[in-house]
């Protein structure tokens, strides 16, 4: 985390200091854009906690909401700061685990059968980024076609208090039975993950005071998932299974999004 913070500071300073000494005019003399936005993408995962018998085949939409501030440090570059939130969920399914998902209690051994309900995954994040506008396309910061890149830090609350999992076991006769478990006694935990992201878009002025911004954003959530090697080579316990699926869900949520923002110009 210390390295992530240092990168934030270095990135911000280098963006500002790296600009030349030309006079910054801004769009109609306006260099500041303050607004709100959302990133949206199609998903086949549930979005709310406690969706009983949730199905990954039903399409939903990932939604990430935020407020942001951008400042033109030159005629063709901006530095931006963004803070936001999102809430989603996860369908737990052991499809693709060649060795199955297994766990033991004091007297019994179980294998994953199915999950009756879903967790609540809540994110609070902060990001810093740069925006570089295309002079060849007639852009003038903070308006026009641009390329953007930056770094975000996500602070997740992972709420499994509603997660009910059914474990299967077998009688000596071979008859299959199911036992209900509350995952880790309803644990609520936190996790911090950094994300690097890039985007391509266009900011369009609406009159003299507003700006509509739209584009595509792609992000890579930097989480460790190497412990899931057992997915293709052998058994994996329940806790590793749940955490791996959670991380993969969050990774997929930020992979590719359509972004739309509305800002005031000052």
N, C-alpha and C positions, 0 to 999 in steps of 0.2 A: 504494500500500500504506500510506503514511503516513496518508492520509485514512481508510482502513479502520480502522486502529488508533485514531485519534482518535475515530472514531464509537463504537468499542467502549467507550472510556473515558467519553465523554459519555453514552452510552446507560445504562451501569451506574450512573453517579452520579445521573443525572436520575431513574431509577426509584426509587432509595433515598430521595433527598431530596424527591421529589415526594409522598411519602406523608404523611398527617396524623399528629398526635401521639397518636392513640388507642392504648390499650393493646392489644398484639398477643397474643392468647391462643393462636392456632394450634389445630389439631385435637387435642383431648384434651391440650392443652398442648404439642404437638409442632410445631415450626416448620421442621424440616430433613427433607428427603427425599433419600436417596442410593440410587441404583439403576443398573440396566442396561436397555438397550432395543434395539429394532431397528425400522427402517423397511423396508417390503416393498412392492414393486409388480410388476405383470406386465410382462414384456418379450418382445420377439421378437428379442433379440440374444443372442449367446453370453456366458457368464459367466467362461470360463476361457481362458487363453492356449493357443494351439496346437491349437484344435479344427479339424482338417483338414476342408475342404469344409463348413464351418459353414453352416447355413441360417437366414435370418431368419424362416422360417415356423414354426420350432419354438419353442413358448412356453417361457420360463424365468422366473425371479424375480430381480429386483434385490434385494440385501440389504445394508443399511447397519447396522453394529453400533456401539454407543457406551455410555459410562458418563456419568452426570450427577449433579449436585448442585444442589438447589433450596433456597432459604431464603425463608421468609415474612417480607416486610418490612412487611406490614400484614395485617389479617384477610382481605383480598380481593386480594392481589397477592404474587407471588413473583419473585425474580430467580434465574436459572438459568445454570449453566455446563455445557458438554457437550464431550466429546472422544471421537473415534471413528475408525473405519476402514472401508473397503470395497474390494473388488477386483472388477473386471468386465472385459469385453472388448468387441470391436467387429467386426461383419461389414462388410467394405469392399466396396461395390457402387457402380458409377457410374450406376445407374438414376436418371433425372431430370436428368442433365447434358446439356443440349441440344447443346453443342458438343463433348462428349466430354472425356476426360481424356488428355492427351498429355504426353510429355517427350522430350528429346533427349539422346543421348550424342554423342561426338565424331564418329561416322560415321553414326549412324542416328537415325531418329525412330520413336517407339513410341506406341501407344495402349493404354489399360488394357483387359485382357481379363478377368482375374479374380484374386482373392487366394486363395492356397492355405491360408493360416493366419492367425491372429488375434493382435493385441497383448495385452499385459497392462497394465491401467490401475489403478494402486493409489493410494488416497486416504488421507491422514491429515488430520483436520480438528479445529478447535476452534470453539465457538460460545458466544455469550452471548445470553440472551433474557429476555423478561419474560412472566409469566403473570398474567392478570387473571381473577379468578373472579366468577361471576355471583351476586351477593347475592340476586337475585330467585328463583334456583333453589335456595336454601338452602345454597350453598357456603360453606366456611370453609377458607381456604388452610392447607395445600396439598391439600385434598380437595374434589371437586365438579366441576361443569361450568366450563369455562374457554375463553378465547381467548388465544392466545400469538403472539408475534412476535419476531424477532431477526435476528441477523447471524452468518454463519459464514465462516471462511476455510479454503479447501481447498488442501492441498499435494499435488499429483499427481506421481507418477512414471509416465511414459509409456514403456513398454518395447516397442520395435518389433523386438527382436532375433530374434524368431521369425517375423517377417512376410515371406512369400515372395509376390511379385507377378509375374504373367505379363503381359508386354507383347507386343502383336501388331505385326507388320510385314509388308510385302508384297513379294514378288519382282516383278521386271519382268514376269513372266508373269501376275501377278495372284494368285498362290498365297499364301495366308495362312500365316505361320509365327509360332511363339511362342518368346519368350526369357524365361528365369527371372531375376528380380532379387531380391536381398535388400535390402529398403527401407533406403536411406541407410546401408548396411553395418551394419545392426543397431543403430541408435542408441537410447540410453536418455536421455531428457531429463526435466526437471522443469518444472512450471507451477503458478502460484499464482492461484486464482480466488476472489473473494468470492461469497457467496450471501446473499440476503435471503429470509426465509421466514415463513410464518404457519401456524397450526394451530388446529383446534377439537377439543376432546376432553373426556374426563371421567376423573377420578381416583376410584376406588372403594376404600374401606378394607377390608382383610381382617384382621379382628381389631383389635388395638390397635397392632400393630407394622409391618404391611405395607400396601402400597397398589398396586393395579393400575390402570394408566393406559393408555387407548386413545383413538385419534382419527385424524383425517386431517391430513396436513401437505402444504403446497404450497410449493415453493421455486423461485427464479429464480437460476440461475447467471449471474453477470455476466461474460460472455466476448464478445470482439469476433469477429464473423463476417462483417463487411461485405466482406472481401476475396473472398468467394465470389460476387460479382455475376456473374462469368463463367459461373456454373452455368446461367444462363438466357440468356446473350448471346454466348457464344463458348467458346474453349478454356480449359482450366485445367490448370496443371501438376500433377505427381504429389504434390509436397510440400504444396501448398495443399489439394489434394483430401483427403489423409490427415488433415491438421490440422483442416480444416473438419468432416469426418465424426466425428473424435474429439470435438470440442467439442459438436457436436449430440448425440452419444451421451450425454455427461455431462450436458448440459442436460436431456435427456429423463429421465434417471435420477432427477433431483431434482424433477421437475415435480409429481408427485402420488404420495404414498405413504400406506400404512396404517401407523400407528405403534402399538407395544405396548411397555409398560415395566413393570417390577416394582421397587418401591423399598421401602427400610426407612424408618420414621418415627422421628425422634429429637427 
